[in-house]
Every structure is written in C-alpha cells, then in structure tokens.
Amino acid sequence: MSESHPRTLLAFPPPVPNTPTLKGRPPIALDPRSVQLYERLSRLALSGASVMITGETGTGKELAARYLHDHSGVTGPFVAVNCGAFNDTLAEADLFGHESGAFTGAQHARAGWFEAADGGTLFLDEIGEMPLGLQVKLLRVLQEGQVVRLGSRKPVSVNVRIIAATNRELDAAVESRAFRSDLYYRLHVASVQLLPLRERAGDILPLARHFLDAHRRKLGIDRPRLTTGAEQALLEYDWPGNVRELENVVQSALIDAPDGLLDTGDLSLTKRPGRPKAVSVAEDASESISRALRRLLESDVADIYERVERLMMTMAFEHCDGNTFRTAKRLGISRTMVRAQVKRFSLLAPDFSN
C-alpha cells in the first residue's frame, strides 16, 4: 500500500455564481459510489425541492445538506437545527419564534429558526425525533409558507428550503403512526441515502489523510503520515461510527504520536467481537447456495429462476412474520417489489395491509 498522497482528488462542480462557497475543502470522495452521490446532489441542489437525507449516524448528513445549500444558487443563510434536542415545552417557540410575554421568562420577542433561515435553507436534523404535535404545525408552515410566533396572531411569510435528515427508518415510524405520513411525503420530494463508510472503502484513506492535514495544523505537526500497517488497519476496520469515528481516531492518534508517524498501535480501533464469524457464516452460505444452484443447472429441472425466486421470497416472508416492510429491508429491495412478489406467489390474501 503506498503511503503517498493521491495525485488528484475528485473535483466537484463549483457553486453557482454569487453563492457562498463551501467552507473548507470540498467533500473528499474517491469511491465510485460517493462520486455518484455528489453528482446527484449537484443535480438536486438547483431544483429547490425538499430533500430527505438518510443514513447511519456519522455518515455526513449535515455535510451533504450544506453541499446542497452552497450549490443551490440562493443567497440566504444555512441554518441547522437538531430536532432531537428540542425541549418539549419550548420547541414551538424555538422553531417559529415567540412574542414578549408569550410564556414565563419570555421577556423579549424573538424570531424562530424559520425566520432566521428566510431566503435560505433550514436543515432539520433528526427529524424523526420531532414530537407529533410539532409535526402538525410544521406541516401547516410548509403548506402555507407562513409562521405565527407563539403569543401572536400575525402570520409572517417565510421563503425557506427544507432539507431533513434522519438515521431512523421513517417508513416504519409512519406505519406505527409515530410520524405523520402527510409530513413525510411533504419532506420526501427527493431522497438521498448516504452509505456507511464500510461500504465505500475507497473514501477511507483519502478522508484519513484529509483529517491528518486538518488536525496537524492545530497540533503543529509537520507532514504526518500513516505507515502501511496503519493504512491496512484502517481499511480492514468496519467503522461503526462512520466518518465521525474516523476523524476521532486520526485526531487521537496524532495526539499520541507527536512525531507524526502513525502506526497500527497508535490507532484506537474498537474491537467488535463476532464480526469475523458473521462474515464466515455469509461466505459459507454463499458457497452452499452456489453448489445447490450448480446442481440445479446441471439437472433437467424446468423454470429454475422462478423456483429459486419463489423459494427465496417465501422463506424471507415467513422469516419476517409476513411483514412486507421487514422483508424488503432484509432482502435489500423495495417494499413495492415485495408486495408484487407476495401477490404473484399468493403468499398472502389480497387484503394484506402490512
């Protein structure tokens, strides 16, 4: 594994004229799947549509939202709000603002996050944590383009693009009525899913080098570098904390290795028992399936594809207790496809609702 920096990094399209530039360096994405992601973000940026960003914690959802804003052509601000941090009693005032005397302690009138983001983008992180009562009021604001401050009856017009993000399965939350379906579809005009770092290994070393460069300046370290062993350890780790964990690991290693040469022992990588076994089970299953398919292909059995497809769908559907959402998630396909296959193979009565 070479320790030298790559000669070129992916260059993304620059922001459109008269818009704020990205703070710091552009997203570093060399993995083909990341390249495709930012190509899609560039297309969505100018659409003005509401976007739902999904992905595990630490995958960079706010970074993607900022990229959409900075390439959108708007001149207004980017305002990020963590819905999971809302105080139940003051959430409405935080989001929509309040007038003086609206509640105990409200000595002065204050604009909410919607007014603060007027003419720009409001990023609602952890949208799945928003209380149901507040969801109703948010939906009305999105429909009418107006907010009413707490303690006031005067509507204030706002022009805000909404980008929401979640690490939850909002489909399941809608099914369980923990999240309003009408709000879900209002926010879900376009969707972007961020892959976990373990599924885009081509980004790991470029990101690690980027974080090395960013943090070595603060620590006064000249030309830090990774040994071949350290690079291999980074590539083999499964990164449960994603990009955020990678940055923490690199920063911690720099602090513990002031000479700037980072070896395997300097990396604080959390061991996750059972991972090798899980991979082994998957490999063993693949080999068994391959042998069975080979025997089928060598036989005179007809309709092999349909037989295998029916068997896989039947077993997955039974394993998930007849729940189409869980079946789709387990197989990695859309719920619409599962429903179609369930009807095709008559696995459930026509009036199924899950």
FIFI-606552 format. One record per residue: x, y negated, z of N, C-alpha, C in turn; residue number from 1; residue in three letters. Coordinates in steps of 0.2 Angstrom, whole numbers, plus 5000, padded with zeros to 4 digits. Layout:
# FIFI-606552
 n_east n_north n_up ca_east ca_north ca_up c_east c_north c_up   n res
      X       Y    Z       X        Y     Z      X       Y    Z NUM ala
...
***
This chain:
# FIFI-606552
 n_east n_north n_up ca_east ca_north ca_up c_east c_north c_up   n res
   5004    5006 5000    5000     5000  5000   5004    4994 5000   1 met
   5004    4990 4995    5008     4984  4995   5006    4979 5001   2 ser
   5011    4975 5003    5010     4970  5008   5009    4963 5006   3 glu
   5010    4963 4999    5010     4956  4996   5003    4954 4995   4 ser
   5002    4947 4995    4995     4945  4994   4993    4946 4986   5 his
   4987    4947 4985    4985     4947  4978   4986    4941 4975   6 pro
   4987    4941 4968    4989     4935  4964   4984    4931 4963   7 arg
   4978    4934 4963    4972     4929  4962   4966    4932 4966   8 thr
   4962    4927 4968    4956     4929  4972   4950    4926 4967   9 leu
   4944    4930 4968    4939     4928  4964   4937    4921 4964  10 leu
   4936    4917 4959    4934     4910  4959   4927    4910 4957  11 ala
   4923    4907 4962    4916     4907  4961   4914    4900 4958  12 phe
   4908    4900 4955    4906     4893  4951   4907    4888 4956  13 pro
   4909    4882 4955    4909     4876  4959   4902    4874 4960  14 pro
   4901    4870 4966    4895     4867  4967   4893    4862 4962  15 pro
   4887    4861 4960    4885     4857  4955   4887    4850 4957  16 val
   4887    4845 4952    4890     4838  4954   4885    4835 4959  17 pro
   4889    4831 4963    4885     4827  4968   4882    4831 4974  18 asn
   4885    4837 4975    4883     4840  4981   4889    4842 4985  19 thr
   4888    4843 4992    4893     4844  4996   4897    4850 4994  20 pro
   4903    4850 4995    4907     4856  4993   4907    4861 4999  21 thr
   4909    4867 4998    4909     4872  5003   4915    4870 5008  22 leu
   4913    4870 5015    4918     4869  5020   4923    4874 5020  23 lys
   4930    4872 5020    4935     4878  5020   4935    4881 5013  24 gly
   4938    4887 5013    4939     4891  5007   4932    4894 5005  25 arg
   4931    4896 4999    4925     4899  4996   4925    4906 4999  26 pro
   4920    4910 4999    4919     4917  5001   4924    4921 4997  27 pro
   4928    4925 5001    4933     4929  4998   4930    4936 4996  28 ile
   4929    4938 4990    4925     4944  4988   4928    4947 4982  29 ala
   4932    4952 4983    4935     4956  4978   4932    4962 4976  30 leu
   4928    4965 4981    4924     4971  4980   4919    4970 4974  31 asp
   4918    4974 4969    4913     4973  4964   4906    4971 4967  32 pro
   4904    4975 4972    4898     4973  4975   4897    4966 4978  33 arg
   4902    4964 4980    4902     4957  4983   4902    4952 4977  34 ser
   4906    4954 4972    4906     4949  4966   4899    4949 4963  35 val
   4895    4954 4963    4888     4954  4960   4884    4950 4965  36 gln
   4885    4951 4972    4881     4947  4976   4882    4940 4975  37 leu
   4888    4937 4975    4888     4930  4974   4886    4927 4967  38 tyr
   4886    4932 4962    4884     4930  4956   4876    4929 4956  39 glu
   4873    4933 4960    4866     4932  4961   4864    4926 4966  40 arg
   4868    4925 4971    4867     4919  4975   4868    4913 4971  41 leu
   4873    4913 4966    4873     4907  4962   4867    4905 4958  42 ser
   4864    4911 4955    4858     4910  4951   4852    4908 4956  43 arg
   4852    4911 4962    4846     4909  4967   4847    4902 4969  44 leu
   4853    4899 4970    4854     4893  4973   4850    4887 4969  45 ala
   4850    4887 4963    4847     4882  4959   4839    4883 4958  46 leu
   4837    4889 4960    4830     4890  4960   4825    4886 4964  47 ser
   4828    4885 4970    4824     4881  4975   4819    4886 4979  48 gly
   4819    4892 4978    4815     4897  4981   4817    4898 4988  49 ala
   4812    4900 4992    4814     4903  4999   4817    4909 4998  50 ser
   4822    4911 5002    4826     4917  5001   4826    4920 5008  51 val
   4825    4927 5008    4826     4931  5014   4833    4935 5014  52 met
   4837    4934 5018    4844     4937  5018   4844    4942 5024  53 ile
   4845    4948 5022    4845     4954  5027   4852    4957 5027  54 thr
   4853    4960 5033    4860     4963  5033   4862    4964 5041  55 gly
   4866    4969 5042    4868     4970  5049   4871    4964 5052  56 glu
   4872    4964 5059    4875     4958  5062   4882    4958 5060  57 thr
   4884    4952 5059    4891     4950  5057   4893    4951 5050  58 gly
   4888    4952 5045    4890     4953  5038   4890    4946 5035  59 thr
   4889    4941 5038    4890     4934  5035   4883    4931 5032  60 gly
   4878    4932 5035    4871     4929  5033   4871    4922 5033  61 lys
   4874    4918 5038    4874     4911  5038   4879    4909 5032  62 glu
   4884    4912 5031    4889     4910  5026   4885    4910 5019  63 leu
   4882    4916 5018    4878     4916  5012   4873    4911 5011  64 ala
   4869    4909 5017    4864     4904  5017   4868    4897 5015  65 ala
   4874    4896 5018    4877     4889  5016   4879    4889 5009  66 arg
   4881    4895 5006    4883     4895  4999   4877    4893 4995  67 tyr
   4871    4896 4997    4865     4894  4993   4864    4887 4993  68 leu
   4865    4884 4999    4863     4877  5000   4868    4872 4996  69 his
   4875    4874 4997    4880     4870  4994   4880    4870 4986  70 asp
   4877    4875 4983    4877     4876  4976   4870    4874 4973  71 his
   4865    4871 4978    4858     4870  4976   4857    4864 4972  72 ser
   4861    4859 4973    4860     4853  4970   4857    4848 4974  73 gly
   4855    4850 4980    4851     4845  4985   4857    4841 4989  74 val
   4855    4835 4991    4860     4831  4994   4858    4830 5002  75 thr
   4853    4834 5004    4851     4833  5011   4856    4838 5015  76 gly
   4854    4838 5022    4859     4842  5026   4857    4850 5026  77 pro
   4862    4854 5029    4860     4861  5030   4860    4861 5038  78 phe
   4854    4864 5040    4853     4864  5047   4851    4872 5049  79 val
   4855    4874 5053    4855     4881  5055   4852    4882 5062  80 ala
   4846    4886 5063    4843     4887  5069   4843    4894 5071  81 val
   4844    4896 5077    4844     4903  5079   4837    4904 5082  82 asn
   4833    4908 5079    4826     4909  5082   4826    4913 5088  83 cys
   4831    4917 5088    4832     4922  5094   4833    4918 5101  84 gly
   4835    4912 5100    4837     4908  5106   4832    4903 5108  85 ala
   4826    4903 5105    4820     4899  5106   4818    4900 5113  86 phe
   4817    4895 5117    4813     4895  5124   4806    4896 5122  87 asn
   4802    4901 5125    4795     4902  5123   4791    4895 5124  88 asp
   4792    4891 5129    4788     4886  5131   4790    4880 5127  89 thr
   4796    4879 5124    4798     4873  5121   4800    4875 5113  90 leu
   4799    4881 5111    4800     4882  5104   4797    4878 5099  91 ala
   4790    4876 5100    4787     4872  5095   4790    4865 5095  92 glu
   4792    4862 5101    4795     4856  5101   4801    4856 5098  93 ala
   4805    4861 5099    4812     4862  5095   4811    4862 5088  94 asp
   4806    4865 5085    4805     4866  5078   4802    4860 5075  95 leu
   4797    4858 5078    4793     4852  5075   4793    4845 5078  96 phe
   4797    4845 5084    4798     4839  5087   4792    4837 5092  97 gly
   4793    4832 5096    4788     4830  5101   4788    4823 5102  98 his
   4783    4820 5105    4782     4813  5107   4784    4812 5114  99 glu
   4785    4806 5116    4787     4804  5123   4781    4806 5127 100 ser
   4782    4810 5133    4777     4812  5137   4773    4818 5135 101 gly
   4775    4821 5130    4771     4827  5127   4771    4833 5132 102 ala
   4776    4833 5136    4777     4838  5142   4781    4835 5147 103 phe
   4782    4839 5153    4786     4837  5158   4793    4836 5156 104 thr
   4796    4831 5157    4803     4830  5155   4804    4827 5148 105 gly
   4799    4826 5144    4799     4823  5138   4799    4815 5138 106 ala
   4805    4812 5140    4805     4805  5141   4805    4801 5135 107 gln
   4808    4804 5130    4808     4801  5123   4806    4805 5118 108 his
   4803    4802 5112    4801     4806  5106   4808    4808 5103 109 ala
   4807    4814 5100    4812     4817  5097   4810    4821 5091 110 arg
   4814    4820 5085    4812     4824  5079   4814    4832 5080 111 ala
   4811    4836 5077    4812     4843  5077   4817    4845 5071 112 gly
   4818    4852 5071    4823     4854  5066   4820    4853 5059 113 trp
   4814    4853 5058    4811     4852  5051   4813    4845 5049 114 phe
   4812    4840 5053    4813     4833  5051   4821    4832 5050 115 glu
   4825    4836 5054    4832     4835  5054   4834    4838 5047 116 ala
   4831    4843 5044    4833     4846  5038   4830    4843 5032 117 ala
   4826    4837 5033    4822     4835  5027   4827    4833 5022 118 asp
   4825    4835 5016    4829     4834  5010   4834    4839 5009 119 gly
   4835    4844 5013    4840     4849  5013   4837    4856 5014 120 gly
   4841    4860 5018    4840     4867  5019   4839    4868 5026 121 thr
   4834    4872 5028    4833     4874  5035   4834    4882 5035 122 leu
   4840    4884 5039    4841     4891  5039   4839    4894 5046 123 phe
   4834    4898 5045    4831     4901  5051   4834    4908 5052 124 leu
   4839    4908 5056    4842     4915  5058   4838    4919 5063 125 asp
   4839    4925 5063    4835     4930  5067   4827    4928 5067 126 glu
   4825    4927 5061    4818     4926  5060   4813    4931 5063 127 ile
   4815    4937 5063    4811     4942  5066   4810    4942 5074 128 gly
   4814    4937 5077    4813     4936  5084   4808    4931 5086 129 glu
   4805    4927 5081    4801     4922  5082   4794    4924 5085 130 met
   4792    4921 5090    4785     4923  5093   4780    4922 5088 131 pro
   4775    4927 5089    4769     4927  5084   4765    4920 5084 132 leu
   4764    4917 5090    4761     4910  5090   4764    4905 5086 133 gly
   4771    4905 5086    4775     4901  5082   4775    4902 5075 134 leu
   4774    4909 5073    4774     4911  5066   4768    4908 5063 135 gln
   4762    4907 5066    4756     4904  5063   4758    4897 5062 136 val
   4761    4893 5066    4762     4886  5065   4767    4885 5060 137 lys
   4772    4890 5059    4777     4889  5054   4774    4890 5047 138 leu
   4770    4895 5047    4766     4896  5040   4762    4890 5038 139 leu
   4759    4887 5043    4755     4881  5041   4760    4875 5038 140 arg
   4765    4874 5041    4770     4869  5039   4773    4871 5032 141 val
   4774    4877 5031    4776     4879  5024   4771    4878 5019 142 leu
   4765    4879 5021    4759     4879  5016   4758    4871 5014 143 gln
   4758    4867 5020    4756     4860  5019   4762    4855 5018 144 glu
   4768    4857 5019    4774     4853  5019   4773    4847 5024 145 gly
   4770    4848 5029    4770     4843  5034   4771    4846 5041 146 gln
   4774    4842 5046    4774     4844  5053   4770    4839 5057 147 val
   4768    4842 5063    4765     4837  5068   4768    4838 5074 148 val
   4771    4833 5076    4775     4833  5083   4771    4835 5089 149 arg
   4773    4839 5093    4770     4840  5099   4768    4834 5103 150 leu
   4761    4833 5105    4759     4827  5108   4757    4822 5103 151 gly
   4757    4823 5096    4755     4818  5091   4749    4822 5087 152 ser
   4746    4817 5083    4741     4820  5078   4742    4817 5071 153 arg
   4748    4814 5071    4750     4811  5065   4755    4816 5061 154 lys
   4753    4818 5055    4757     4823  5051   4763    4819 5048 155 pro
   4769    4822 5048    4775     4819  5045   4777    4824 5039 156 val
   4777    4821 5033    4779     4825  5027   4786    4827 5027 157 ser
   4788    4833 5025    4795     4835  5025   4796    4839 5019 158 val
   4802    4839 5016    4804     4842  5010   4810    4847 5012 159 asn
   4809    4853 5013    4814     4857  5016   4814    4864 5012 160 val
   4819    4866 5010    4820     4873  5008   4821    4878 5014 161 arg
   4818    4883 5014    4819     4888  5019   4823    4894 5017 162 ile
   4828    4895 5021    4832     4902  5020   4831    4905 5027 163 ile
   4829    4911 5027    4828     4915  5033   4833    4921 5033 164 ala
   4834    4924 5039    4839     4929  5039   4837    4934 5045 165 ala
   4838    4940 5044    4836     4945  5050   4841    4951 5049 166 thr
   4842    4954 5055    4845     4961  5055   4840    4966 5056 167 asn
   4834    4964 5057    4829     4969  5059   4825    4972 5052 168 arg
   4822    4977 5053    4818     4980  5047   4811    4976 5048 169 glu
   4810    4970 5044    4804     4966  5044   4798    4970 5042 170 leu
   4799    4975 5037    4794     4979  5034   4790    4982 5040 171 asp
   4795    4985 5044    4792     4989  5050   4788    4984 5055 172 ala
   4791    4978 5056    4788     4974  5060   4781    4971 5058 173 ala
   4781    4971 5051    4774     4969  5048   4769    4974 5049 174 val
   4772    4981 5048    4767     4986  5049   4765    4987 5056 175 glu
   4769    4985 5061    4767     4986  5068   4764    4979 5070 176 ser
   4763    4974 5066    4760     4968  5067   4764    4964 5072 177 arg
   4770    4965 5072    4775     4961  5076   4777    4955 5072 178 ala
   4776    4955 5066    4777     4949  5061   4772    4949 5056 179 phe
   4770    4942 5055    4764     4941  5051   4766    4943 5044 180 arg
   4761    4946 5040    4763     4948  5033   4762    4942 5029 181 ser
   4758    4937 5030    4757     4931  5026   4764    4927 5026 182 asp
   4766    4927 5032    4773     4923  5033   4778    4927 5030 183 leu
   4778    4933 5030    4784     4937  5027   4784    4936 5020 184 tyr
   4778    4936 5017    4778     4935  5009   4779    4928 5007 185 tyr
   4778    4923 5012    4780     4917  5010   4787    4915 5010 186 arg
   4790    4919 5015    4798     4918  5016   4802    4923 5011 187 leu
   4798    4928 5008    4802     4933  5004   4801    4932 4997 188 his
   4801    4926 4995    4800     4925  4987   4806    4928 4984 189 val
   4812    4927 4987    4818     4931  4984   4821    4934 4990 190 ala
   4825    4939 4989    4828     4943  4994   4835    4944 4992 191 ser
   4840    4944 4997    4847     4946  4996   4849    4951 5002 192 val
   4852    4956 5001    4854     4961  5006   4862    4961 5006 193 gln
   4864    4959 5012    4872     4959  5012   4874    4966 5015 194 leu
   4878    4969 5011    4881     4976  5013   4886    4976 5019 195 leu
   4886    4981 5023    4890     4981  5028   4898    4981 5026 196 pro
   4902    4979 5029    4909     4979  5027   4912    4986 5025 197 leu
   4910    4991 5029    4912     4998  5027   4910    5000 5020 198 arg
   4905    4997 5017    4903     4999  5010   4905    4994 5005 199 glu
   4910    4990 5007    4913     4985  5002   4921    4985 5004 200 arg
   4924    4991 5004    4931     4991  5006   4936    4986 5003 201 ala
   4934    4984 4996    4938     4980  4993   4939    4973 4996 202 gly
   4935    4971 5000    4935     4965  5004   4939    4965 5010 203 asp
   4941    4971 5013    4944     4971  5019   4950    4968 5020 204 ile
   4955    4970 5015    4962     4967  5016   4962    4959 5014 205 leu
   4958    4957 5008    4958     4950  5007   4956    4946 5013 206 pro
   4950    4948 5016    4947     4945  5022   4952    4945 5027 207 leu
   4956    4950 5029    4961     4951  5034   4966    4945 5033 208 ala
   4969    4945 5027    4974     4940  5025   4971    4933 5026 209 arg
   4965    4932 5024    4962     4925  5025   4962    4923 5032 210 his
   4960    4928 5036    4959     4927  5044   4966    4926 5047 211 phe
   4971    4930 5044    4978     4929  5046   4980    4921 5045 212 leu
   4979    4919 5039    4981     4912  5037   4978    4907 5041 213 asp
   4971    4908 5042    4967     4903  5046   4969    4903 5053 214 ala
   4971    4908 5056    4972     4908  5063   4980    4907 5065 215 his
   4984    4908 5060    4991     4907  5061   4993    4900 5062 216 arg
   4989    4896 5059    4990     4888  5059   4989    4886 5066 217 arg
   4983    4889 5069    4982     4887  5076   4987    4889 5081 218 lys
   4990    4895 5080    4995     4898  5084   5002    4896 5082 219 leu
   5003    4892 5077    5010     4890  5075   5014    4896 5073 220 gly
   5011    4901 5069    5015     4907  5067   5016    4906 5060 221 ile
   5022    4907 5058    5024     4906  5050   5024    4913 5047 222 asp
   5020    4913 5041    5020     4919  5037   5019    4925 5040 223 arg
   5013    4926 5044    5011     4933  5047   5010    4938 5042 224 pro
   5011    4944 5043    5009     4949  5038   5007    4956 5042 225 arg
   5004    4960 5038    5002     4967  5040   5007    4972 5037 226 leu
   5009    4977 5042    5013     4982  5039   5008    4987 5035 227 thr
   5011    4991 5032    5007     4996  5028   5003    5000 5032 228 thr
   5005    5002 5038    5001     5006  5043   4995    5002 5045 229 gly
   4996    4996 5046    4991     4992  5049   4985    4991 5043 230 ala
   4988    4990 5037    4983     4990  5032   4979    4996 5031 231 glu
   4982    5002 5032    4979     5008  5031   4974    5009 5037 232 gln
   4976    5007 5043    4971     5007  5048   4965    5003 5047 233 ala
   4966    4997 5045    4960     4993  5043   4955    4996 5038 234 leu
   4958    4999 5033    4954     5002  5028   4950    5008 5030 235 leu
   4953    5012 5035    4950     5018  5037   4945    5017 5043 236 glu
   4945    5011 5046    4940     5009  5051   4933    5008 5048 237 tyr
   4928    5010 5052    4921     5009  5049   4918    5002 5051 238 asp
   4921    4998 5054    4919     4991  5056   4911    4990 5058 239 trp
   4910    4993 5063    4903     4992  5066   4901    4985 5067 240 pro
   4906    4981 5068    4904     4973  5069   4905    4969 5063 241 gly
   4907    4973 5058    4907     4969  5051   4913    4964 5051 242 asn
   4911    4959 5047    4916     4954  5046   4918    4950 5052 243 val
   4913    4949 5056    4915     4946  5063   4920    4949 5067 244 arg
   4919    4956 5067    4923     4960  5071   4930    4960 5068 245 glu
   4931    4960 5061    4937     4960  5058   4941    4953 5060 246 leu
   4938    4948 5060    4941     4942  5061   4943    4942 5069 247 glu
   4939    4945 5073    4941     4945  5080   4947    4950 5081 248 asn
   4948    4955 5077    4953     4960  5078   4960    4956 5075 249 val
   4959    4953 5070    4965     4949  5067   4967    4944 5072 250 val
   4963    4940 5074    4965     4935  5079   4968    4937 5085 251 gln
   4965    4943 5088    4968     4946  5094   4975    4949 5093 252 ser
   4976    4952 5087    4982     4955  5085   4988    4949 5084 253 ala
   4986    4943 5082    4991     4938  5081   4993    4935 5088 254 leu
   4988    4935 5092    4990     4933  5099   4995    4937 5102 255 ile
   4994    4944 5101    4998     4949  5105   5004    4950 5101 256 asp
   5005    4948 5095    5011     4949  5091   5014    4942 5088 257 ala
   5016    4938 5093    5018     4931  5091   5024    4931 5085 258 pro
   5027    4937 5084    5032     4936  5079   5029    4937 5072 259 asp
   5022    4938 5072    5018     4938  5065   5018    4944 5062 260 gly
   5022    4949 5064    5022     4956  5061   5017    4960 5064 261 leu
   5011    4962 5061    5006     4965  5064   5006    4973 5062 262 leu
   5007    4977 5067    5007     4984  5066   5001    4988 5068 263 asp
   5000    4994 5067    4994     4998  5069   4993    4997 5077 264 thr
   4998    4997 5081    4997     4996  5088   4995    4990 5090 265 gly
   4995    4985 5086    4993     4978  5088   4985    4977 5087 266 asp
   4982    4982 5083    4975     4981  5081   4971    4984 5086 267 leu
   4966    4980 5089    4961     4983  5094   4955    4986 5090 268 ser
   4956    4992 5088    4951     4995  5084   4947    5000 5089 269 leu
   4941    4999 5090    4937     5003  5094   4936    5010 5091 270 thr
   4937    5015 5095    4936     5022  5093   4929    5024 5093 271 lys
   4926    5027 5088    4919     5029  5088   4919    5036 5088 272 arg
   4918    5040 5093    4918     5047  5093   4912    5050 5089 273 pro
   4913    5055 5085    4908     5058  5081   4908    5056 5074 274 gly
   4911    5051 5072    4911     5049  5065   4914    5054 5061 275 arg
   4920    5057 5062    4923     5062  5058   4919    5068 5057 276 pro
   4915    5070 5063    4911     5075  5062   4905    5074 5058 277 lys
   4902    5068 5058    4897     5066  5054   4899    5066 5046 278 ala
   4905    5064 5045    4907     5064  5038   4908    5071 5036 279 val
   4911    5076 5040    4912     5083  5039   4905    5086 5037 280 ser
   4900    5085 5041    4893     5088  5040   4891    5086 5033 281 val
   4891    5079 5031    4889     5077  5025   4893    5081 5019 282 ala
   4899    5081 5020    4903     5085  5015   4901    5092 5014 283 glu
   4900    5095 5020    4898     5102  5020   4892    5103 5016 284 asp
   4887    5099 5018    4880     5099  5015   4881    5098 5007 285 ala
   4885    5093 5005    4885     5092  4998   4888    5098 4994 286 ser
   4893    5101 4998    4896     5107  4994   4891    5113 4994 287 glu
   4887    5114 4999    4881     5119  4999   4876    5117 4994 288 ser
   4874    5111 4993    4869     5109  4988   4872    5110 4981 289 ile
   4879    5108 4980    4882     5109  4974   4882    5117 4972 290 ser
   4883    5121 4976    4883     5128  4975   4876    5131 4973 291 arg
   4871    5129 4977    4864     5131  4975   4862    5128 4968 292 ala
   4864    5122 4967    4862     5119  4960   4866    5123 4955 293 leu
   4872    5125 4956    4875     5128  4951   4872    5135 4949 294 arg
   4870    5138 4954    4866     5145  4954   4860    5144 4950 295 arg
   4856    5138 4951    4850     5137  4948   4851    5136 4940 296 leu
   4856    5132 4939    4858     5130  4932   4860    5136 4928 297 leu
   4863    5141 4931    4866     5147  4928   4860    5152 4927 298 glu
   4854    5151 4931    4849     5155  4930   4844    5154 4925 299 ser
   4839    5158 4924    4834     5156  4919   4827    5152 4922 300 asp
   4828    5149 4928    4823     5146  4931   4821    5140 4927 301 val
   4815    5138 4926    4812     5133  4922   4811    5127 4926 302 ala
   4811    5121 4923    4809     5115  4927   4813    5114 4933 303 asp
   4819    5114 4933    4824     5114  4938   4824    5107 4942 304 ile
   4824    5102 4937    4824     5095  4940   4817    5094 4944 305 tyr
   4812    5095 4942    4805     5094  4946   4805    5098 4952 306 glu
   4808    5104 4952    4808     5109  4958   4812    5106 4963 307 arg
   4818    5103 4961    4823     5100  4966   4820    5094 4969 308 val
   4817    5090 4964    4814     5083  4966   4808    5084 4971 309 glu
   4804    5089 4970    4798     5091  4974   4801    5093 4981 310 arg
   4806    5098 4981    4808     5100  4987   4811    5095 4991 311 leu
   4815    5090 4988    4819     5085  4992   4813    5080 4995 312 met
   4808    5078 4991    4803     5074  4994   4799    5077 4999 313 met
   4797    5083 4998    4793     5087  5003   4797    5088 5010 314 thr
   4803    5089 5009    4807     5090  5016   4808    5084 5019 315 met
   4810    5078 5015    4811     5072  5018   4804    5069 5021 316 ala
   4799    5070 5018    4792     5068  5020   4790    5071 5027 317 phe
   4791    5078 5027    4790     5081  5033   4794    5079 5039 318 glu
   4801    5078 5037    4806     5076  5042   4804    5070 5045 319 his
   4801    5065 5041    4799     5059  5044   4792    5058 5046 320 cys
   4789    5064 5048    4782     5065  5050   4777    5061 5046 321 asp
   4778    5062 5039    4773     5059  5035   4773    5051 5034 322 gly
   4778    5048 5037    4778     5041  5036   4782    5039 5030 323 asn
   4779    5035 5026    4782     5033  5019   4788    5028 5020 324 thr
   4787    5024 5025    4792     5019  5026   4799    5022 5029 325 phe
   4798    5027 5034    4804     5030  5036   4807    5035 5031 326 arg
   4803    5038 5027    4805     5042  5021   4809    5038 5016 327 thr
   4807    5032 5014    4810     5028  5010   4817    5026 5013 328 ala
   4817    5024 5019    4823     5022  5022   4828    5028 5022 329 lys
   4826    5034 5024    4830     5039  5025   4833    5041 5018 330 arg
   4829    5041 5013    4832     5043  5006   4835    5037 5002 331 leu
   4835    5031 5005    4838     5025  5002   4834    5023 4995 332 gly
   4828    5024 4995    4824     5022  4989   4818    5018 4991 333 ile
   4815    5015 4986    4809     5010  4988   4803    5014 4991 334 ser
   4799    5010 4995    4793     5014  4998   4788    5015 4992 335 arg
   4788    5010 4987    4784     5011  4981   4785    5018 4978 336 thr
   4792    5020 4977    4793     5026  4974   4791    5032 4978 337 met
   4792    5031 4985    4790     5037  4989   4782    5038 4988 338 val
   4779    5032 4989    4771     5033  4988   4769    5037 4981 339 arg
   4773    5035 4976    4771     5038  4969   4773    5045 4970 340 ala
   4779    5047 4973    4780     5054  4973   4776    5058 4978 341 gln
   4774    5055 4983    4769     5058  4988   4762    5060 4984 342 val
   4760    5055 4980    4754     5056  4976   4755    5061 4971 343 lys
   4761    5061 4967    4762     5065  4962   4763    5073 4964 344 arg
   4766    5074 4970    4766     5081  4973   4761    5083 4977 345 phe
   4756    5078 4978    4750     5080  4983   4752    5082 4990 346 ser
   4757    5077 4992    4759     5079  4999   4754    5076 5004 347 leu
   4750    5072 5002    4745     5069  5007   4739    5067 5004 348 leu
   4733    5067 5008    4727     5065  5005   4727    5058 5002 349 ala
   4723    5056 4997    4724     5050  4993   4723    5044 4997 350 pro
   4720    5045 5003    4718     5039  5008   4724    5037 5013 351 asp
   4730    5040 5011    4735     5038  5016   4737    5031 5017 352 phe
   4738    5029 5023    4739     5022  5024   4746    5020 5027 353 ser
   4750    5025 5029    4757     5024  5032   4762    5024 5027 354 asn
***
